[in-house]
Amino acid sequence: MKYLGLLLMFSSTVTAFGQKDIRKQLQTQFIMAEVGDTIELPAGTFRSSGSISMDEKRDIVIRGAGIDQTTISFKGQTEGAEGIRIDNSQNITLQDMTLQDAKGDLVKVMNTKGINLINVKVEWTGKPNKKNGAYGLYPVACSEVVIDGCVAIGASDAGIYVGQSHNILVRNSEAYHNVAGIEIENSTMADVYQCKVYENTGGILIFDLPDLPKKRGGNVRVYDNIVQENNYKNFAPKGNIVGFVPPGTGIIILATSDVEVFDNQVIDHKTFGLSIASYYITENEIKDEQYDPYPTRIFVHDNAFMRKKQAPTFRHKLGLLAYKYFRREPPMIWFDGILDEKKVGANGLYQEEFQICIQDNQNGSFVNLDAENGFKEMSEDLKMYDCRHPALEAPQMSASEAATDEGGKKK
């Protein structure tokens, strides 16, 4: 009866929603929702003058009629920054709708265990712009995160972002015309698979950054994705960390450990297909004494790299460097070569447990930039990286998420 009552209450005001602000009524339903309720949004295009928030709720489904069938526009909002915000909750599902043009993030979720974002499209309409909100889908400090069948367009930072979270599935989703398509940051036990990421500045970013409460990410698997033509100009606002990402970037692994990248198609990136780098490559100062800026235990294998002959970007130092040494054919895989001295063995390479391993990639040309020594002794020799790490484990999801999971792939 709770489900039916909510459905009838919402449906009885469809005509009014088509003419005026939806926010007050939907916010009331968010506040009044009880355990087990479903809030059903009808088909139609609606607007909201401000953020719509949910706090301290459990086992709630918020469902529209489908992507581009139920649309809520926050264009010109006068209250709050986010579109929809969910805090301090458990087992919340947001699905089957399109959200547009929030001043800030379109969907922000914090401190929530069990968040399912299913068939949700988030977009800033018009051309990509630095004034667009930073993130499309933005779970942070969460656990058991599922992002499935979603689309993200136009974010000035990352279209799909998961930060400082644990047990994460990002799958079957699409991101384009963002600065970063998909970003996993300071997070543990994450899978990104069967996604299509294209026409961003950078395709998929796996980062650990300083000055955050959760210091270290890891056990991140990126597989079975199509990462294609991420050559779009970087339109991040000045000062954003993604502002350092060169146009023409496929995948970046930055300052994190325990990452496995396999069975991806990485196609037509003008600067590099995949980069493994320390935080020092950003040239930003590190003040966080607990931060580890080095990537270790990385395994890149069985990917297919393809590239048209084309010049790398001239709008970034790394692009200019690539052109200087390689002209229109820079290597597919880059390693900055900056090592943690505490983990280096007598042979000058990482000890076995910390190694960067690169194997069996189609067209996987390589360069060690020797950035620590001013790029003086670059090497394209892959022999010292011909090693393996054990396959990483899949995220440990609850029974409800595991039942819908098509992944769990191991290599």
Buried (B, 14 or more C-beta within 10 A) or exposed (E): EBEEEBBEBBEEEEEEBEEBBBBEBBBEBBEEBEEEBBBBBBEBBBBBBBBBBBEEBBBBBBBBBBBEBBBBBBBEBEEBBBBBBBBEBBBBBBBBBBBBBBBBBBBBBBBBBBBBBBBBBBBBEEEBEEEBBBBBBBBBBBBBBBBBBBBBBBBBBBBBBBBBBBBBBBBBBBBBBBBBBBBBBBBBBBBBBBBBBBBBBBBBBBBBBBEBEBBBBBBBBBBBBBBBBBBBEBBBBEEBBBBBBBBBBBBBBBBBBBBBBBBBBBBBBBBBBBBBBBBBBBEEEBEEEEBBBBBBBBBBBBBBBBBEEBBBBEEBEBBBBBBEEBEEBBBBBBBBBBBBEEBEEEEEBBEEEBBBBBBEBEBBBBBBBBBEEEBEEBBEEBEBBEBEBEBBEBBEBEEBBBEEBEBEBEE
